[in-house]
């Protein structure tokens, strides 16, 4: 190979590698990249569904000092894309100091129609039941496994199938809790404050956005992060 040809070959390789590097750096992260869905400043990227359409988002959800506060009424939820099937999710929440602990939940694989209690897989945050996993509006969770339960024709949530938590790992009201959810196909694992509190099999597999719920208790969040797998 002559020197001019060597230079041309070398320059072509370098240009190709440089172009590849540019593409790699500019392509948005997808699988394996953690998305901080709550930016600590506002609700950019979030959408809201409430049982009472006359109530505005701002009457229920507000952001101040890096904390997202939900008033708990009316029933509804905030949701955020992307639609995911397999994922890791990290959520930090607390019942505000001086308030009565109540009810809320983390939604995943949310399906249409988008109503106040949609078809979804819920990781329960209700005080005393945090870590239960439920399928709402007929979303399937297989029976026959330990701690399985069913509720038929619930007034708001339709047919419910669920698995109760293994143990209680909540911190006292007023303190921050961390929930880690791992969804892989039909299996869900839930950790609260570092402890495995639930292992659930036979969960309906489909894609949907994730969300956090308004359901009867004032609750605060300071982190909501999603890692698609």
MDAnalysis code that builds the backbone (N, CA, C; Angstrom):
import MDAnalysis as mda
import numpy as np

u = mda.Universe.empty(687, n_residues=229, atom_resindex=np.repeat(np.arange(229), 3), trajectory=True)
u.add_TopologyAttr("name", ["N", "CA", "C"] * 229)
u.add_TopologyAttr("resid", np.arange(1, 230))
u.add_TopologyAttr("resname", ["UNK", "UNK", "UNK", "UNK", "UNK", "UNK", "UNK", "UNK", "UNK", "UNK", "UNK", "UNK", "UNK", "UNK", "UNK", "UNK", "UNK", "UNK", "UNK", "UNK", "UNK", "UNK", "UNK", "UNK", "UNK", "UNK", "UNK", "UNK", "UNK", "UNK", "UNK", "UNK", "UNK", "UNK", "UNK", "UNK", "UNK", "UNK", "UNK", "UNK", "UNK", "UNK", "UNK", "UNK", "UNK", "UNK", "UNK", "UNK", "UNK", "UNK", "UNK", "UNK", "UNK", "UNK", "UNK", "UNK", "UNK", "UNK", "UNK", "UNK", "UNK", "UNK", "UNK", "UNK", "UNK", "UNK", "UNK", "UNK", "UNK", "UNK", "UNK", "UNK", "UNK", "UNK", "UNK", "UNK", "UNK", "UNK", "UNK", "UNK", "UNK", "UNK", "UNK", "UNK", "UNK", "UNK", "UNK", "UNK", "UNK", "UNK", "UNK", "UNK", "UNK", "UNK", "UNK", "UNK", "UNK", "UNK", "UNK", "UNK", "UNK", "UNK", "UNK", "UNK", "UNK", "UNK", "UNK", "UNK", "UNK", "UNK", "UNK", "UNK", "UNK", "UNK", "UNK", "UNK", "UNK", "UNK", "UNK", "UNK", "UNK", "UNK", "UNK", "UNK", "UNK", "UNK", "UNK", "UNK", "UNK", "UNK", "UNK", "UNK", "UNK", "UNK", "UNK", "UNK", "UNK", "UNK", "UNK", "UNK", "UNK", "UNK", "UNK", "UNK", "UNK", "UNK", "UNK", "UNK", "UNK", "UNK", "UNK", "UNK", "UNK", "UNK", "UNK", "UNK", "UNK", "UNK", "UNK", "UNK", "UNK", "UNK", "UNK", "UNK", "UNK", "UNK", "UNK", "UNK", "UNK", "UNK", "UNK", "UNK", "UNK", "UNK", "UNK", "UNK", "UNK", "UNK", "UNK", "UNK", "UNK", "UNK", "UNK", "UNK", "UNK", "UNK", "UNK", "UNK", "UNK", "UNK", "UNK", "UNK", "UNK", "UNK", "UNK", "UNK", "UNK", "UNK", "UNK", "UNK", "UNK", "UNK", "UNK", "UNK", "UNK", "UNK", "UNK", "UNK", "UNK", "UNK", "UNK", "UNK", "UNK", "UNK", "UNK", "UNK", "UNK", "UNK", "UNK", "UNK", "UNK", "UNK", "UNK", "UNK", "UNK", "UNK", "UNK", "UNK", "UNK"])
u.atoms.positions = np.array([
    [0.854, -1.193, 0.000],
    [0.000, 0.000, 0.000],
    [0.889, 1.242, 0.000],
    [0.661, 2.169, -0.941],
    [1.473, 3.374, -1.019],
    [1.149, 4.294, 0.142],
    [2.062, 5.241, 0.416],
    [1.842, 6.174, 1.540],
    [0.564, 6.982, 1.399],
    [0.251, 7.538, 0.189],
    [-1.015, 8.277, 0.059],
    [-2.229, 7.409, 0.361],
    [-2.183, 6.134, -0.090],
    [-3.301, 5.235, 0.178],
    [-3.414, 4.924, 1.659],
    [-2.244, 4.742, 2.322],
    [-2.265, 4.493, 3.771],
    [-2.909, 5.655, 4.498],
    [-2.526, 6.898, 4.057],
    [-3.097, 8.085, 4.716],
    [-4.610, 8.141, 4.507],
    [-5.059, 7.846, 3.268],
    [-6.492, 7.878, 2.975],
    [-7.233, 6.848, 3.829],
    [-6.662, 5.598, 3.930],
    [-7.293, 4.537, 4.732],
    [-7.366, 4.942, 6.199],
    [-6.230, 5.518, 6.723],
    [-6.188, 5.933, 8.117],
    [-7.188, 7.047, 8.382],
    [-7.238, 8.040, 7.485],
    [-8.156, 9.164, 7.679],
    [-9.611, 8.693, 7.625],
    [-9.898, 7.722, 6.748],
    [-11.256, 7.206, 6.652],
    [-11.681, 6.494, 7.916],
    [-10.775, 5.672, 8.492],
    [-11.075, 4.977, 9.741],
    [-11.328, 5.965, 10.862],
    [-10.441, 6.983, 10.973],
    [-10.591, 7.990, 12.036],
    [-11.911, 8.726, 11.894],
    [-12.264, 9.094, 10.645],
    [-13.522, 9.816, 10.425],
    [-14.716, 8.952, 10.809],
    [-14.628, 7.637, 10.443],
    [-15.726, 6.739, 10.789],
    [-15.889, 6.585, 12.284],
    [-14.770, 6.444, 13.019],
    [-14.837, 6.336, 14.474],
    [-15.370, 7.602, 15.100],
    [-14.970, 8.744, 14.572],
    [-15.457, 10.024, 15.099],
    [-16.953, 10.153, 14.903],
    [-17.423, 9.750, 13.700],
    [-18.860, 9.831, 13.441],
    [-19.630, 8.914, 14.375],
    [-19.087, 7.687, 14.591],
    [-19.728, 6.762, 15.512],
    [-19.802, 7.326, 16.915],
    [-18.736, 8.000, 17.337],
    [-18.722, 8.598, 18.675],
    [-19.769, 9.671, 18.801],
    [-19.926, 10.492, 17.736],
    [-20.928, 11.563, 17.776],
    [-22.315, 10.968, 17.898],
    [-22.597, 9.914, 17.069],
    [-23.906, 9.290, 17.128],
    [-24.166, 8.694, 18.507],
    [-23.153, 8.011, 19.084],
    [-23.314, 7.388, 20.388],
    [-23.597, 8.406, 21.465],
    [-22.947, 9.554, 21.397],
    [-23.122, 10.575, 22.431],
    [-24.446, 11.294, 22.301],
    [-24.964, 11.381, 21.056],
    [-26.159, 12.193, 20.852],
    [-27.448, 11.373, 20.916],
    [-27.327, 10.031, 20.888],
    [-28.522, 9.195, 20.944],
    [-29.058, 9.143, 22.367],
    [-30.369, 9.484, 22.577],
    [-30.912, 9.469, 23.931],
    [-30.822, 8.084, 24.540],
    [-30.525, 8.025, 25.858],
    [-30.436, 6.747, 26.546],
    [-31.787, 6.075, 26.619],
    [-31.821, 4.771, 26.405],
    [-33.060, 4.005, 26.505],
    [-32.866, 2.891, 27.504],
    [-32.688, 1.663, 27.024],
    [-32.521, 0.555, 27.941],
    [-31.282, 0.740, 28.800],
    [-31.462, 0.570, 30.114],
    [-30.338, 0.657, 31.025],
    [-30.013, 2.057, 31.503],
    [-30.634, 3.077, 30.909],
    [-30.379, 4.460, 31.324],
    [-31.444, 4.893, 32.323],
    [-31.031, 5.438, 33.453],
    [-31.977, 5.871, 34.473],
    [-32.529, 7.245, 34.128],
    [-33.851, 7.348, 34.129],
    [-34.554, 8.593, 33.835],
    [-35.104, 9.150, 35.144],
    [-34.667, 10.339, 35.524],
    [-35.212, 10.994, 36.713],
    [-36.508, 11.681, 36.299],
    [-37.628, 11.007, 36.507],
    [-38.904, 11.519, 36.016],
    [-39.357, 12.770, 36.754],
    [-39.048, 12.860, 38.034],
    [-39.351, 14.075, 38.801],
    [-38.083, 14.902, 38.898],
    [-38.146, 16.125, 38.331],
    [-36.939, 16.957, 38.266],
    [-36.728, 17.826, 39.499],
    [-37.632, 17.747, 40.486],
    [-37.485, 18.516, 41.721],
    [-37.898, 19.967, 41.617],
    [-38.326, 20.395, 40.410],
    [-38.675, 21.811, 40.210],
    [-40.116, 22.014, 39.783],
    [-40.619, 21.117, 38.940],
    [-41.971, 21.267, 38.408],
    [-42.454, 19.909, 37.910],
    [-43.604, 19.910, 37.259],
    [-44.182, 18.651, 36.781],
    [-44.054, 18.512, 35.265],
    [-42.977, 19.032, 34.730],
    [-42.715, 18.899, 33.302],
    [-42.673, 17.416, 32.925],
    [-43.416, 17.068, 31.873],
    [-43.442, 15.694, 31.385],
    [-44.517, 14.816, 32.000],
    [-45.181, 15.313, 33.036],
    [-46.218, 14.533, 33.707],
    [-47.604, 14.900, 33.187],
    [-48.505, 13.928, 33.199],
    [-49.908, 14.164, 32.880],
    [-50.761, 13.688, 34.046],
    [-51.934, 14.283, 34.175],
    [-52.771, 14.062, 35.355],
    [-54.146, 13.545, 34.956],
    [-54.656, 12.588, 35.720],
    [-56.024, 12.091, 35.581],
    [-56.676, 12.161, 36.955],
    [-57.865, 12.772, 37.033],
    [-58.581, 12.903, 38.305],
    [-60.034, 12.486, 38.127],
    [-60.619, 11.928, 39.185],
    [-62.010, 11.484, 39.132],
    [-62.959, 12.652, 38.912],
    [-62.612, 13.824, 39.428],
    [-63.439, 15.023, 39.270],
    [-62.779, 15.935, 38.243],
    [-63.336, 16.051, 37.042],
    [-62.699, 16.848, 35.996],
    [-62.717, 18.354, 36.261],
    [-63.494, 18.802, 37.270],
    [-63.520, 20.233, 37.585],
    [-62.346, 20.646, 38.465],
    [-61.624, 19.654, 39.019],
    [-60.462, 19.933, 39.870],
    [-59.222, 19.994, 38.993],
    [-58.385, 21.005, 39.222],
    [-57.183, 21.171, 38.414],
    [-56.003, 20.414, 39.026],
    [-55.016, 20.166, 38.196],
    [-53.798, 19.502, 38.659],
    [-53.203, 20.231, 39.857],
    [-53.132, 21.563, 39.777],
    [-52.499, 22.359, 40.821],
    [-53.218, 22.322, 42.155],
    [-54.487, 21.931, 42.163],
    [-55.219, 21.807, 43.421],
    [-54.863, 20.524, 44.165],
    [-54.271, 19.576, 43.454],
    [-53.950, 18.276, 44.044],
    [-52.441, 18.082, 44.195],
    [-51.680, 18.505, 43.183],
    [-50.241, 18.250, 43.133],
    [-49.486, 19.567, 43.105],
    [-48.437, 19.673, 43.934],
    [-47.634, 20.895, 43.967],
    [-46.181, 20.535, 44.251],
    [-45.272, 21.415, 43.805],
    [-43.842, 21.201, 44.003],
    [-43.252, 22.404, 44.734],
    [-42.505, 22.135, 45.807],
    [-41.810, 23.190, 46.544],
    [-40.601, 22.582, 47.234],
    [-39.480, 23.287, 47.158],
    [-38.244, 22.867, 47.848],
    [-37.841, 21.432, 47.499],
    [-38.025, 21.075, 46.221],
    [-37.606, 19.754, 45.759],
    [-38.524, 18.615, 46.149],
    [-39.716, 18.928, 46.666],
    [-40.653, 17.905, 47.132],
    [-41.973, 18.027, 46.370],
    [-42.479, 16.900, 45.902],
    [-43.784, 16.816, 45.256],
    [-44.807, 16.400, 46.304],
    [-45.825, 17.228, 46.504],
    [-46.854, 16.958, 47.509],
    [-48.183, 16.691, 46.832],
    [-48.846, 15.619, 47.257],
    [-50.178, 15.252, 46.775],
    [-51.170, 15.392, 47.918],
    [-52.285, 16.060, 47.657],
    [-53.300, 16.282, 48.689],
    [-54.166, 15.047, 48.928],
    [-54.164, 14.101, 47.984],
    [-54.891, 12.846, 48.190],
    [-56.342, 12.848, 47.767],
    [-56.886, 13.988, 47.408],
    [-58.276, 14.083, 46.965],
    [-58.355, 15.066, 45.805],
    [-59.157, 14.709, 44.788],
    [-59.904, 13.465, 44.580],
    [-58.980, 12.330, 44.140],
    [-59.569, 11.139, 43.994],
    [-58.815, 9.992, 43.495],
    [-58.311, 10.272, 42.083],
    [-57.096, 9.853, 41.805],
    [-56.511, 10.025, 40.483],
    [-55.037, 9.678, 40.519],
    [-54.298, 10.130, 39.507],
    [-52.875, 9.824, 39.460],
    [-52.156, 10.725, 38.474],
    [-50.862, 10.847, 38.674],
    [-49.949, 11.435, 37.706],
    [-49.264, 10.306, 36.962],
    [-49.009, 10.493, 35.661],
    [-48.268, 9.462, 34.940],
    [-47.257, 10.082, 33.980],
    [-46.262, 9.268, 33.629],
    [-45.132, 9.749, 32.845],
    [-44.622, 8.595, 31.976],
    [-44.326, 8.903, 30.712],
    [-43.711, 7.913, 29.831],
    [-42.229, 7.805, 30.123],
    [-41.547, 6.880, 29.459],
    [-42.009, 6.048, 28.348],
    [-42.817, 4.846, 28.820],
    [-43.528, 4.218, 27.849],
    [-44.205, 2.964, 28.145],
    [-43.156, 1.866, 28.277],
    [-43.194, 1.139, 29.376],
    [-42.199, 0.100, 29.637],
    [-42.890, -1.186, 30.090],
    [-42.234, -2.297, 29.816],
    [-42.662, -3.601, 30.327],
    [-41.727, -4.051, 31.440],
    [-40.436, -4.142, 31.117],
    [-39.416, -4.507, 32.099],
    [-38.682, -3.250, 32.548],
    [-38.461, -3.110, 33.844],
    [-37.879, -1.863, 34.343],
    [-37.429, -2.030, 35.790],
    [-36.627, -1.076, 36.212],
    [-36.387, -0.811, 37.625],
    [-36.979, 0.558, 37.927],
    [-37.542, 0.713, 39.118],
    [-38.119, 1.992, 39.516],
    [-37.740, 2.270, 40.957],
    [-37.293, 3.483, 41.230],
    [-36.939, 3.900, 42.589],
    [-37.798, 5.101, 42.960],
    [-38.497, 4.993, 44.079],
    [-39.392, 6.056, 44.541],
    [-39.114, 6.316, 46.018],
    [-38.953, 7.589, 46.370],
    [-38.791, 7.971, 47.769],
    [-40.013, 8.784, 48.186],
    [-40.647, 8.348, 49.284],
    [-41.894, 8.986, 49.720],
    [-41.944, 9.065, 51.240],
    [-42.844, 9.909, 51.730],
    [-43.127, 9.952, 53.169],
    [-44.536, 10.488, 53.386],
    [-45.080, 10.156, 54.548],
    [-46.283, 10.826, 55.046],
    [-45.774, 12.061, 55.790],
    [-46.205, 13.270, 55.427],
    [-45.601, 14.478, 55.986],
    [-45.647, 14.504, 57.514],
    [-44.615, 15.053, 58.129],
    [-44.606, 15.157, 59.592],
    [-45.871, 15.842, 60.102],
    [-46.486, 15.264, 61.116],
    [-47.680, 15.845, 61.715],
    [-48.978, 15.489, 61.030],
    [-48.902, 14.763, 59.895],
    [-50.123, 14.387, 59.188],
    [-50.489, 12.939, 59.490],
    [-51.717, 12.577, 59.197],
    [-52.187, 11.212, 59.401],
    [-51.788, 10.360, 58.198],
    [-51.048, 9.272, 58.380],
    [-50.702, 8.411, 57.240],
    [-51.964, 7.901, 56.555],
    [-51.892, 7.822, 55.222],
    [-53.081, 7.446, 54.469],
    [-52.805, 6.398, 53.416],
    [-53.313, 6.671, 52.207],
    [-53.280, 5.699, 51.126],
    [-52.688, 6.334, 49.877],
    [-51.932, 5.559, 49.133],
    [-51.396, 5.964, 47.835],
    [-50.804, 4.726, 47.194],
    [-50.209, 4.889, 46.023],
    [-49.602, 3.748, 45.365],
    [-48.724, 4.182, 44.211],
    [-47.921, 3.241, 43.725],
    [-47.082, 3.441, 42.554],
    [-47.674, 2.585, 41.439],
    [-48.005, 3.219, 40.311],
    [-48.601, 2.510, 39.181],
    [-47.529, 2.173, 38.153],
    [-47.689, 1.030, 37.499],
    [-46.834, 0.660, 36.374],
    [-47.644, -0.143, 35.366],
    [-47.126, -0.201, 34.124],
    [-47.837, -0.878, 33.033],
    [-49.272, -0.371, 32.935],
    [-49.448, 0.960, 33.043],
    [-50.778, 1.567, 33.017],
    [-51.379, 1.405, 31.621],
    [-52.649, 0.964, 31.588],
    [-53.323, 0.752, 30.311],
    [-54.496, 1.695, 30.109],
    [-54.989, 1.724, 28.891],
    [-56.183, 2.502, 28.550],
    [-57.433, 1.749, 29.015],
    [-58.529, 2.493, 29.291],
    [-58.635, 3.946, 29.259],
    [-58.015, 4.598, 30.496],
    [-57.560, 5.830, 30.329],
    [-56.947, 6.570, 31.429],
    [-58.044, 7.171, 32.306],
    [-58.496, 6.397, 33.284],
    [-59.497, 6.881, 34.235],
    [-58.884, 6.900, 35.621],
    [-59.640, 7.400, 36.607],
    [-59.067, 7.676, 37.931],
    [-58.396, 6.458, 38.552],
    [-58.969, 5.266, 38.365],
    [-58.317, 4.010, 38.740],
    [-58.248, 3.159, 37.477],
    [-57.114, 3.193, 36.786],
    [-57.005, 2.511, 35.496],
    [-56.635, 1.040, 35.667],
    [-56.597, 0.323, 34.565],
    [-55.999, -1.000, 34.566],
    [-54.501, -0.839, 34.724],
    [-53.952, -1.340, 35.819],
    [-52.542, -1.107, 36.129],
    [-52.055, -2.139, 37.134],
    [-50.755, -2.245, 37.248],
    [-50.144, -3.004, 38.347],
    [-49.730, -1.980, 39.399],
    [-50.308, -2.089, 40.581],
    [-50.046, -1.127, 41.657],
    [-49.152, -1.740, 42.726],
    [-48.112, -1.015, 43.074],
    [-47.339, -1.323, 44.281],
    [-47.904, -0.453, 45.389],
    [-48.512, -1.071, 46.355],
    [-49.264, -0.367, 47.387],
    [-48.348, 0.434, 48.307],
    [-48.766, 1.671, 48.608],
    [-48.089, 2.503, 49.608],
    [-48.975, 2.771, 50.816],
    [-50.192, 2.265, 50.809],
    [-51.096, 2.476, 51.943],
    [-50.392, 2.105, 53.234],
    [-50.486, 3.001, 54.223],
    [-49.812, 2.778, 55.497],
    [-50.272, 1.457, 56.114],
    [-49.312, 0.611, 56.432],
    [-49.617, -0.707, 56.974],
    [-49.669, -1.800, 55.931],
    [-49.765, -1.406, 54.644],
    [-49.839, -2.395, 53.557],
    [-48.782, -2.141, 52.489],
    [-47.841, -1.255, 52.772],
    [-46.835, -0.905, 51.766],
    [-46.071, -2.144, 51.326],
    [-46.043, -2.354, 50.007],
    [-45.370, -3.520, 49.448],
    [-46.309, -4.551, 48.854],
    [-47.608, -4.473, 49.163],
    [-48.570, -5.318, 48.461],
    [-48.514, -4.986, 46.968],
    [-48.754, -5.979, 46.117],
    [-48.800, -5.763, 44.672],
    [-50.179, -6.188, 44.175],
    [-50.841, -5.302, 43.427],
    [-52.211, -5.529, 42.988],
    [-52.342, -5.313, 41.482],
    [-53.211, -6.086, 40.852],
    [-53.656, -5.819, 39.486],
    [-55.049, -5.242, 39.542],
    [-55.224, -4.019, 39.029],
    [-56.525, -3.349, 39.068],
    [-57.256, -3.491, 37.735],
    [-58.588, -3.400, 37.798],
    [-59.434, -3.460, 36.600],
    [-59.173, -4.723, 35.780],
    [-58.964, -5.840, 36.465],
    [-58.796, -7.101, 35.771],
    [-57.389, -7.407, 35.306],
    [-56.423, -6.528, 35.564],
    [-55.030, -6.854, 35.242],
    [-54.642, -8.112, 36.011],
    [-54.100, -9.074, 35.303],
    [-53.944, -10.406, 35.884],
    [-52.709, -10.539, 36.766],
    [-52.900, -11.207, 37.892],
    [-51.827, -11.755, 38.722],
    [-52.250, -13.188, 39.047],
    [-51.364, -14.135, 38.810],
    [-51.724, -15.550, 38.919],
    [-52.099, -15.938, 40.334],
    [-53.161, -16.722, 40.463],
    [-53.553, -17.266, 41.745],
    [-52.692, -18.472, 42.105],
    [-52.915, -18.985, 43.307],
    [-52.220, -20.186, 43.736],
    [-50.867, -19.950, 44.366],
    [-50.401, -18.711, 44.409],
    [-49.113, -18.427, 45.029],
    [-49.337, -17.919, 46.451],
    [-48.321, -17.999, 47.297],
    [-48.487, -17.558, 48.684],
    [-48.975, -16.114, 48.777],
    [-49.885, -15.868, 49.706],
    [-50.388, -14.539, 50.065],
    [-51.298, -13.928, 48.989],
    [-51.742, -14.764, 48.036],
    [-52.620, -14.276, 46.966],
    [-53.996, -13.927, 47.521],
    [-54.612, -12.876, 46.963],
    [-55.983, -12.526, 47.337],
    [-56.708, -11.937, 46.122],
    [-58.025, -11.924, 46.210],
    [-58.857, -11.356, 45.147],
    [-59.975, -10.516, 45.744],
    [-60.368, -9.476, 44.998],
    [-61.576, -8.703, 45.302],
    [-62.336, -8.580, 43.983],
    [-63.570, -9.026, 43.945],
    [-64.355, -8.980, 42.724],
    [-65.268, -7.753, 42.705],
    [-65.311, -7.104, 41.567],
    [-66.246, -6.012, 41.295],
    [-66.159, -4.891, 42.331],
    [-64.919, -4.479, 42.634],
    [-64.734, -3.312, 43.498],
    [-65.374, -2.096, 42.837],
    [-65.975, -1.237, 43.640],
    [-66.739, -0.099, 43.111],
    [-65.924, 0.771, 42.157],
    [-64.655, 1.006, 42.485],
    [-63.815, 1.875, 41.656],
    [-62.750, 1.115, 40.877],
    [-62.209, 0.052, 41.461],
    [-61.044, -0.619, 40.870],
    [-61.392, -1.890, 40.111],
    [-62.699, -2.227, 40.006],
    [-63.091, -3.414, 39.273],
    [-62.602, -4.684, 39.940],
    [-62.261, -5.695, 39.132],
    [-61.720, -6.934, 39.682],
    [-60.251, -6.724, 40.053],
    [-59.918, -7.096, 41.290],
    [-58.560, -6.917, 41.814],
    [-57.972, -8.291, 42.122],
    [-56.739, -8.500, 41.690],
    [-55.963, -9.675, 42.105],
    [-54.670, -9.159, 42.712],
    [-54.199, -9.784, 43.784],
    [-53.007, -9.239, 44.429],
    [-52.270, -10.248, 45.276],
    [-51.099, -9.812, 45.722],
    [-50.268, -10.609, 46.617],
    [-49.832, -9.712, 47.769],
    [-50.171, -10.116, 48.987],
    [-49.796, -9.332, 50.160],
    [-48.278, -9.382, 50.391],
    [-47.761, -8.371, 51.035],
    [-46.343, -8.273, 51.363],
    [-45.903, -9.419, 52.271],
    [-44.609, -9.684, 52.237],
    [-43.996, -10.670, 53.127],
    [-43.798, -10.129, 54.533],
    [-43.412, -8.852, 54.615],
    [-43.078, -8.252, 55.913],
    [-43.246, -6.752, 55.840],
    [-43.231, -6.111, 56.994],
    [-43.411, -4.669, 57.111],
    [-42.047, -4.008, 57.228],
    [-41.707, -3.119, 56.286],
    [-40.415, -2.431, 56.334],
    [-40.564, -0.921, 56.297],
    [-41.781, -0.421, 56.507],
    [-42.002, 1.028, 56.516],
    [-41.303, 1.692, 57.700],
    [-40.846, 2.913, 57.486],
    [-40.340, 3.730, 58.583],
    [-41.499, 4.471, 59.244],
    [-41.307, 5.000, 60.438],
    [-42.390, 5.730, 61.102],
    [-42.858, 6.918, 60.265],
    [-44.130, 7.292, 60.361],
    [-44.634, 8.452, 59.636],
    [-43.755, 9.680, 59.881],
    [-43.537, 10.437, 58.819],
    [-42.668, 11.611, 58.879],
    [-41.278, 11.347, 58.357],
    [-40.867, 10.067, 58.284],
    [-39.547, 9.715, 57.757],
    [-39.660, 9.262, 56.306],
    [-38.578, 9.449, 55.567],
    [-38.554, 9.068, 54.160],
    [-38.365, 7.568, 54.003],
    [-39.118, 6.991, 53.070],
    [-38.998, 5.595, 52.684],
    [-38.515, 5.510, 51.238],
    [-37.787, 4.447, 50.926],
    [-37.382, 4.190, 49.546],
    [-37.995, 2.864, 49.085],
    [-38.657, 2.916, 47.928],
    [-39.234, 1.729, 47.302],
    [-38.463, 1.438, 46.023],
    [-38.024, 0.189, 45.857],
    [-37.368, -0.250, 44.624],
    [-38.189, -1.384, 44.026],
    [-38.623, -1.181, 42.786],
    [-39.427, -2.179, 42.081],
    [-38.598, -2.711, 40.917],
    [-38.547, -4.036, 40.795],
    [-37.923, -4.681, 39.647],
    [-38.993, -5.503, 38.948],
    [-39.297, -5.139, 37.702],
    [-40.279, -5.868, 36.901],
    [-39.553, -6.532, 35.746],
    [-39.625, -7.852, 35.699],
    [-39.008, -8.630, 34.629],
    [-40.007, -9.662, 34.139],
    [-40.608, -9.391, 32.989],
    [-41.631, -10.286, 32.483],
    [-42.775, -10.408, 33.455],
    [-43.109, -11.640, 33.841],
    [-44.242, -11.883, 34.732],
    [-43.881, -11.820, 36.207],
    [-42.649, -11.395, 36.512],
    [-42.195, -11.380, 37.911],
    [-41.958, -9.947, 38.389],
    [-42.472, -9.643, 39.572],
    [-42.208, -8.366, 40.241],
    [-41.513, -8.651, 41.572],
    [-40.483, -7.851, 41.866],
    [-39.867, -7.860, 43.192],
    [-39.957, -6.449, 43.753],
    [-40.323, -6.339, 45.031],
    [-40.428, -5.030, 45.686],
    [-39.536, -5.013, 46.919],
    [-38.695, -3.992, 46.998],
    [-37.896, -3.737, 48.196],
    [-38.352, -2.425, 48.819],
    [-38.430, -2.393, 50.134],
    [-38.697, -1.146, 50.854],
    [-37.593, -0.966, 51.876],
    [-36.926, 0.166, 51.761],
    [-35.804, 0.485, 52.662],
    [-34.779, -0.645, 52.697],
    [-34.513, -1.203, 51.506],
    [-33.471, -2.205, 51.346],
    [-33.877, -3.635, 51.625],
    [-35.104, -3.852, 52.114],
    [-35.564, -5.202, 52.437],
    [-36.531, -5.707, 51.368],
    [-36.360, -6.958, 50.948],
    [-37.302, -7.562, 50.011],
    [-38.614, -7.820, 50.747],
    [-39.675, -7.132, 50.329],
    [-40.963, -7.275, 51.008],
    [-41.983, -8.028, 50.165],
    [-41.681, -8.244, 48.870],
    [-42.618, -9.008, 48.055],
    [-41.926, -9.586, 46.834],
    [-42.341, -10.811, 46.484],
    [-41.954, -11.491, 45.244],
    [-43.251, -12.015, 44.638],
    [-43.562, -11.582, 43.428],
    [-44.858, -11.884, 42.825],
    [-44.650, -12.481, 41.440],
    [-45.324, -13.592, 41.164],
    [-45.251, -14.239, 39.854],
    [-46.590, -14.141, 39.137],
    [-46.538, -14.395, 37.827],
    [-47.768, -14.432, 37.044],
    [-48.400, -13.081, 36.820],
    [-47.577, -12.021, 36.791],
    [-48.093, -10.667, 36.553],
    [-48.300, -10.473, 35.053],
    [-49.436, -9.910, 34.693],
    [-49.740, -9.663, 33.278],
    [-48.636, -8.830, 32.634],
    [-48.188, -9.283, 31.464],
    [-47.052, -8.647, 30.792],
    [-47.553, -7.786, 29.638],
    [-47.424, -6.485, 29.791],
    [-47.667, -5.552, 28.701],
    [-46.955, -4.251, 29.026],
    [-46.933, -3.348, 28.078],
    [-46.199, -2.094, 28.244],
    [-47.140, -0.961, 28.619],
    [-46.621, -0.032, 29.422],
    [-47.394, 1.144, 29.784],
    [-46.537, 2.110, 30.559],
    [-47.005, 3.357, 30.706],
    [-46.270, 4.324, 31.513],
    [-46.352, 4.002, 32.992],
    [-45.651, 4.771, 33.810],
    [-45.674, 4.610, 35.262],
    [-46.293, 5.853, 35.888],
    [-46.691, 5.737, 37.164],
    [-47.319, 6.881, 37.803],
    [-47.340, 6.768, 39.314],
    [-47.817, 7.830, 39.955],
    [-48.025, 7.858, 41.401],
    [-49.452, 8.323, 41.665],
    [-50.021, 7.829, 42.754],
    [-51.456, 7.919, 42.961],
    [-51.870, 8.963, 43.990],
    [-53.046, 9.539, 43.745],
    [-53.779, 10.343, 44.725],
    [-54.934, 9.507, 45.229],
    [-54.923, 9.176, 46.540],
    [-55.996, 8.325, 47.060],
    [-56.180, 8.497, 48.562],
    [-56.616, 9.673, 48.968],
    [-57.120, 9.807, 50.324],
    [-56.129, 10.147, 51.409],
    [-54.873, 10.376, 51.067],
    [-53.911, 10.762, 52.089],
    [-52.885, 11.725, 51.534],
    [-52.492, 12.722, 52.326],
    [-51.437, 13.645, 51.895],
    [-50.111, 12.893, 51.918],
    [-49.441, 12.863, 50.778],
    [-48.196, 12.120, 50.650],
    [-47.191, 12.978, 49.883],
    [-45.915, 12.792, 50.171],
    [-44.860, 13.565, 49.518],
    [-43.854, 12.620, 48.860],
    [-43.327, 13.076, 47.712],
    [-42.303, 12.336, 46.978],
    [-41.116, 13.266, 46.742],
    [-39.898, 12.722, 46.820],
    [-38.736, 13.532, 46.478],
    [-37.884, 12.899, 45.376],
    [-38.179, 11.649, 45.014],
    [-37.510, 11.032, 43.876],
    [-38.445, 10.033, 43.214],
    [-38.525, 10.092, 41.881],
    [-39.228, 9.097, 41.084],
    [-38.338, 8.840, 39.875],
    [-37.683, 7.693, 39.851],
    [-36.707, 7.390, 38.805],
    [-37.058, 6.058, 38.153],
    [-36.855, 5.995, 36.831],
    [-37.214, 4.820, 36.045],
    [-36.025, 4.387, 35.195],
    [-35.722, 3.093, 35.227],
    [-34.686, 2.523, 34.371],
    [-35.296, 1.439, 33.500],
    [-35.581, 1.722, 32.223],
    [-36.093, 0.674, 31.330],
    [-35.065, -0.430, 31.146],
    [-35.520, -1.679, 31.100],
    [-34.636, -2.816, 30.942],
    [-34.900, -3.528, 29.608],
])
